[in-house]
Amino acid sequence: MSENQSSVTPTVVRLPRYTKEEQAEILGDGDDPFGVAAAGLTWLPKEEHFGIRHGGSGGRLVAHAGVLRLPVAIGAAETEVVGVGGVAVAPDVRGQGLARLVVAAALDHARTMGPRHALLFCRPPLVPLYQRLGWRPLDQDVLVEQPGDRLVAMPLRTMVTPLDDDAHWPAEPVRLLSLPM
Ligand SMILES: CC(C)(COP(=O)(O)OP(=O)(O)OC[C@H]1O[C@@H](n2cnc3c(N)ncnc32)[C@H](O)[C@@H]1OP(=O)(O)O)[C@@H](O)C(=O)NCCC(=O)NCCS
């Protein structure tokens, strides 16, 4: 077992804050750690944060997922989804299931928030990873708001997952009634 691996199952904790510094602890302070700068979008910060510390409490932050409630129109119906974003795992501990763990904890919390679906945006190469975690890509265009009253088609892939057993996502046009997260 390498020194980056631990025989103890990592624990996900609720983070009291998630600033640029915490993000840099996980991903470094590069210009475009999520590889989405080319999309040129303005994003919303997440409101509630979940993280994993290497070696437990007090250790280096190595994984994060954030959530917030967002208004959305699906066809003519207005509802809310839980937006999931900022999913990040430190490069030296990837491939060990930490994204699976931290996203699962974020979704456990999302199930207490009210909306019946969670939604995320990701680069196309990450679609198979999220499918493995139980998400499915939407085929239809998704419109999102941008500053200056602009409405743009999301250039990244949109994926959804149900938060309760009976939830069904209708095959209708989707418009996020906010900035994306
Ligand atoms: C994307 C990222 C969060 C993945 O973190 P990770 O800890 O390596 O992911 P995990 O080890 O938990 O893998 C999750 C699952 O996806 C699977 N997986 C990983 N890469 C895959 C791929 N290319 N295709 C299919 N499945 C894949 C894993 O096998 C695992 O499934 P399993 O638990 O059933 O074996 C990490 O690479 C990262 O932080 N990247 C930079 C930031 C970023 O782009 N974040 C995404 C924002 S949407």
The ligand as a Tripos MOL2 file, in Angstrom:
@<TRIPOS>MOLECULE
LIG
   48    50     1     0     0
SMALL
NO_CHARGES

@<TRIPOS>ATOM
      1 C1        -13.2290   14.0580  -11.6040 C.3       1 LIG1
      2 C2        -12.5990   13.7550  -10.2620 C.3       1 LIG1
      3 C3        -13.3920   14.4790   -9.1680 C.3       1 LIG1
      4 C4        -12.6870   12.2140  -10.0250 C.3       1 LIG1
      5 O1        -12.2030   11.9260   -8.7090 O.3       1 LIG1
      6 P1        -11.7340   10.4310   -8.2740 P.3       1 LIG1
      7 O2        -11.6120   10.4110   -6.7980 O.co2     1 LIG1
      8 O3        -10.5520   10.0230   -9.0710 O.co2     1 LIG1
      9 O4        -12.9940    9.5440   -8.7100 O.3       1 LIG1
     10 P2        -13.3870    8.1280   -8.0810 P.3       1 LIG1
     11 O5        -12.1150    7.3570   -7.8140 O.co2     1 LIG1
     12 O6        -14.3090    8.3100   -6.9280 O.co2     1 LIG1
     13 O7        -14.1480    7.4710   -9.2850 O.3       1 LIG1
     14 C5        -15.5500    7.4700   -9.3210 C.3       1 LIG1
     15 C6        -16.0300    6.3110  -10.1680 C.3       1 LIG1
     16 O8        -15.8440    6.6290  -11.5530 O.3       1 LIG1
     17 C7        -15.1150    5.6010  -12.1830 C.3       1 LIG1
     18 N1        -14.3340    6.2240  -13.2430 N.ar      1 LIG1
     19 C8        -13.2610    7.0110  -13.1340 C.ar      1 LIG1
     20 N2        -12.8590    7.4240  -14.3380 N.ar      1 LIG1
     21 C9        -13.7290    6.8940  -15.2200 C.ar      1 LIG1
     22 C10       -13.8740    6.9510  -16.6330 C.ar      1 LIG1
     23 N3        -13.0220    7.6530  -17.3980 N.pl3     1 LIG1
     24 N4        -14.9020    6.2800  -17.1970 N.ar      1 LIG1
     25 C11       -15.7570    5.5640  -16.4520 C.ar      1 LIG1
     26 N5        -15.6910    5.4880  -15.1050 N.ar      1 LIG1
     27 C12       -14.6840    6.1320  -14.5260 C.ar      1 LIG1
     28 C13       -14.2890    4.9780  -11.0870 C.3       1 LIG1
     29 O9        -13.8890    3.6660  -11.4070 O.3       1 LIG1
     30 C14       -15.2600    5.0120   -9.9250 C.3       1 LIG1
     31 O10       -16.2150    3.9830  -10.0420 O.3       1 LIG1
     32 P3        -16.1850    2.7010   -9.0380 P.3       1 LIG1
     33 O11       -16.2230    3.3310   -7.6560 O.co2     1 LIG1
     34 O12       -17.4310    1.9750   -9.3790 O.co2     1 LIG1
     35 O13       -14.9180    1.9970   -9.3490 O.co2     1 LIG1
     36 C15       -11.1030   14.1780  -10.2180 C.3       1 LIG1
     37 O14       -10.4380   13.6240  -11.3330 O.3       1 LIG1
     38 C16       -10.8850   15.6970  -10.2360 C.2       1 LIG1
     39 O15       -10.8990   16.3490   -9.1890 O.2       1 LIG1
     40 N6        -10.6720   16.3100  -11.4350 N.am      1 LIG1
     41 C17       -10.4010   17.7460  -11.5570 C.3       1 LIG1
     42 C18       -11.6110   18.6100  -11.2050 C.3       1 LIG1
     43 C19       -12.8310   18.2490  -12.0510 C.2       1 LIG1
     44 O16       -12.7750   18.1940  -13.2710 O.2       1 LIG1
     45 N7        -13.9670   18.0090  -11.3510 N.am      1 LIG1
     46 C20       -15.2200   17.6270  -11.9770 C.3       1 LIG1
     47 C21       -16.1750   18.7680  -11.9740 C.3       1 LIG1
     48 S1        -17.7190   18.2720  -12.7780 S.3       1 LIG1
@<TRIPOS>BOND
     1     1     2 1
     2     2     3 1
     3     2     4 1
     4     2    36 1
     5     4     5 1
     6     5     6 1
     7     6     7 2
     8     6     8 1
     9     6     9 1
    10     9    10 1
    11    10    11 2
    12    10    12 1
    13    10    13 1
    14    13    14 1
    15    14    15 1
    16    15    16 1
    17    15    30 1
    18    16    17 1
    19    17    18 1
    20    17    28 1
    21    18    19 ar
    22    18    27 ar
    23    19    20 ar
    24    20    21 ar
    25    21    22 ar
    26    21    27 ar
    27    22    23 1
    28    22    24 ar
    29    24    25 ar
    30    25    26 ar
    31    26    27 ar
    32    28    29 1
    33    28    30 1
    34    30    31 1
    35    31    32 1
    36    32    33 2
    37    32    34 1
    38    32    35 1
    39    36    37 1
    40    36    38 1
    41    38    39 2
    42    38    40 1
    43    40    41 1
    44    41    42 1
    45    42    43 1
    46    43    44 2
    47    43    45 1
    48    45    46 1
    49    46    47 1
    50    47    48 1
@<TRIPOS>SUBSTRUCTURE
     1 LIG1         1 GROUP 0 **** ****
